[in-house]
Amino acid sequence: MPHRTPAEPATPEGEGGLGVLPPEPSIRLRLDLAYDGAAFHGWALQRDLRTVQAEVELAVQRVYRLRERAALTVAGRTDTGVHARGQVAHVDLPVAAVDPVEVPLRRFARVLPPDVRVLAVGAAPEGFDARFSALSRRYAYRICDSVAGPDPLRRREVLWHSRSLDLDRLNDASQRLLGLQDFAAFCRFRAGGSTIRTLQVLRWERDATGLAVARIEADAFCHSMVRSLVGALIPVGEGRQPVTWPSELLAGRTRHQTGQVAPAHGLTLEAVEYPQADGHTARAELTRRPRIER
């Protein structure tokens, strides 16, 4: 069943009010998004800066003819310059504004700028929360280590690194970082935030065009975590650092200064995984609990 908010009864006359109107019943929609992050200052709203959230919220307002913007909740707040082809968000709208039959993808395509698309939109299942219901987020970081440089048509999503990378060394070092860990060494500090995450996948492979691609998946990521991991692994792939170096940084639990954060434009949010239709509420409750390292 779609996620709906039931209307509350109005306050009766003579019982503490003048007959307050009940809130409109609402329906929760899931939006699947893709965007080229090059011209955006990240996902989240920022005063006087162009962000993905601002563009999509404005489009939702126009498509559904709302009086004001409706706030979006997103699976992962991507940083400035980071791309997405599998981003997920939800929004709560008045039931009266949503046509249960129409899928307004064509209208979204008309009102959105060309560097952001709504790929799918529809009623969310019961208990769905784009952020807290997610089981995992999957990213890819793409590097061209050819001396000739990357395909010019892909330069906005691929990092050019002119020194050859040894993927066997990269995978050896990456395997040492997996599991439930405190990733403080690879996260920007945020007051009150946890740096404990479960890194489920971190592997390197060559794609059909010869790019070195890091596939990274975790239950969640803290700020700059993926790019910090890639930045620490690149010297290992070059042979300048031992394969144990990133795991030694991890064990130190202190934001490392010797490694660099990889540039944003090589990173793409590929997909967000969710439980079966009846598992969203339970997953959201579990995600909201404090993270504890084993």
N, C-alpha and C positions, 0 to 999 in steps of 0.2 A: 504493500500500500504506500502511496505517496506520503511524505512527511508533511503533516498539517498541524497547525496550531488552532485548537478549538476556540470558539468565541466564548467569552465569559458573560454571564447574565448582567443586564444593566442594573444600576442601583435604583430600587423602587422609590417613587415619590414619598416623602415623609420619613425616609430611613437614612438620613444623613446626606442627602444630595438632591440635585435638581433633575435627576434622571440622566446619569452619565451614560453616554453611548458606549456599547461594547467595542473592543478592538476588532478590526476586520480579521476574519480567518485568513491564514496564510498558507502558502505551499512552498516547499523547499525545492529548488531546482539545482541540478548538477550541471556544471559547464565544463567541457573538456576544451583546453586551449593550447595554442601553439603561438610562439612569437620569436622574432629575431630581436635579441636583447641589445644590439649594438647602439641604438639611439635612445634607449631607456635608462633611467637612473634606478634600475631595479624594479621589483614588483610593487613595494609598499608606497602608499601615498606620501608625497613630500611637497611642501609648499614651494610653488613656483618652479617645480621640476617635472619633467615628463616621466610618468611611470606607467607600467602596464595596468596596475589596478585602476588608476584614474581613467585610462582609455576604455577599459572594459566596463567599469561602472557607468560611465557616460553612455556607452552603447546600450547597456541594459535599460537605462532610463529612457532612452529614445525608442528602442524596440518595443518596450512594454508600456510606453506613454505614461510614465510615472511623474508625479509632481516634483519629486526630489530623488536624489540618488539613493539606491539601496546598497548597503555595505556588503562586499564580498568577503568570504573566508576562503583562504587558499591552502593547498596542501603543503607548499614549500615556498617561502619568500626568497626568490632568487635575487642575487646581488646585481649591481650595475654591470651591464655588458653580458650577463649570462643568458643563454637561450633556453627555449623549452619547445618540445614537440609533444609532451605528454603531461602538461600541467592540469590540475583539477581544482575547481573552486565550487562553492555553493553560495546561493543567495536565497533569502526568504522574501517572497512577493505576495501581495494580496491575491487571493484566489480569483477575484473578479478581473484581474489584469492579465491572467494567463489563459489562453485558448488551449483546452486540453487536447485538441486535435492537431493544431498547426505546430510545425517544427520550424521556427523562424530563422533558419540558417541563412537564407538568402537576404533577409533584412539585416542580420548582423554583418554580412559581407559588405553590404552597401554603406553602413554607417561607420565601420571600423577602418582605421588606416591599414595600408597593405602589409605592415610588419607585425600585425597581430590578427589571429583568426579564432573564431569559435568553431570547433570541429564537430561538437555534438552538444545538445542541450535537451534535458528532459526531467521529469519528476524524480526526485531522489527517493531511495527506499527508506523505510522507517528507521529512524535513529541515525541516518547518515550525517557525518560531519567530515568535510573535506580534509581538515587538518587532523583531528583526533581519531578518526576511524581508519586512517591509513595504516597498513601493515608495513609498508616499506616504500622508499623512494629510490629510483634507479637513475643514475647519471652516467654519461659517457664524456671522457676527456680525450680529444683528438689531437695528435701531434704528427706533423710532417717532419721527419728527420732526414729528408733528402737534401743534398746540397743545392739542388735545382729550385727548391722551394715548393709550396703547395699549389694546387690547381687554383688559378686566379678566381674562379667562380665559387670557390669554397673558402677563400681567405678570411671571411668574417666568422667562421666557425672552427677553424683549424689553426693551432699554434705552429709556427715554423721554428724548428730547433735544428740548427745546422750541423750538430754533432750527432753521430749515429748512436742509437740506443739499443742495448742488449736486453731483449725481452725476457730471457731466462733469468738474468739477474733481477730484473724488475719483479718478476713473479715470485722469485725466492724471497725477496724483501717484503713483498706485499702479503704473502701468506702469514708472516709473523705478526701482522697487525690485526688479524681477524678476531672476531668474538666480542664479548661484552667487556669494554675497557673504558678507562677514563682518558678521553682524548684532549685533555687540557693543553697538551703540547701543540696541538694542531687546531685550536679554536681561539677566536678572539673572545676575551673575557667580557661577560655581561653580568652585572650585579643580579644575584638571585637566580641565575640560570645554571643548569646542570651541564656538565661536559661528558657525562656518561652516555655512551651509545653502544649499540650492537652492530658492528660492521660485519655484514653477512657475506658480501662478495667484494673482492678487489683483485682483479686479474687483468693482464695485458694480452692483447692479440693484434695481429696484423689483419686489416680488412682487405677487401679485394683490390683496393687501389694502393696498398702498401702503407697506409697510415698506421701508426702505433696508437691503439685505442685502449684506454683504461675503462673497464666496466666496474662501476662502484655502486653498491647497494647497501643500505642500512635501514634500520627501523626509523631513524630520523638523523638529521645532520645539524650540527651547530654552525655558527657563523664562520664562513671561510674554511670549513673543515676539509672539503673535497680538494680545493685548490692548494691548501697547505700540505695535504698528503701527497699530491702530485708533485708539488715543488720540492718536497723532501726526497721523493723517489727518483727524480730525474738525475741527480748526481750519481746515484747508484747505477742507473742504466748506462751512464757515460763511463763508469769505472773509476770515478773520482772519490767515491765513498764506498765502504764495505756494505754488504747486504744487511748487516746487522744495525746499520746506522739509524734508519727510521724507527726500529723497535726500541733502540736505546733512547732516542728522543722521547718516544711514547712513555717509557718507564720513568723518565725524569719528571713528567707531569708539569713541566714548566714551558710556557710558550717559547718555542725555539727561535733564536735570533740568527742562527747560522744558515738555516734554509730559507728559501724564498717562496712566496705565495705565487703559484702559477697564474698567468694572466687569465682574465675572466672569459675572453672570447672563445677559448678552446672548450668551454664547458657547456653541456646541454642536459637539461632535465628530460630524460627519455620516457619515464613512465612512473605512475604511482599505483601501487597494488592495494586492493581492499578485500575484506572478507566477503563471504557469501552474503546474500541479501538480508538474512536474519541475524547477522553477527555484528552489525555496525555499532549498536548501543554498547554491547559488552566490550568491544575493542576500544571505543572511546573512553569508557570508564577505566580500563586498564592503562591506557596511555596517559591519563591525567594523574595517575599515582606517581609519587616521587621515584626517580630512578636510583637504584641501589646497585653498586658494583659488587659482584660476587668475589 
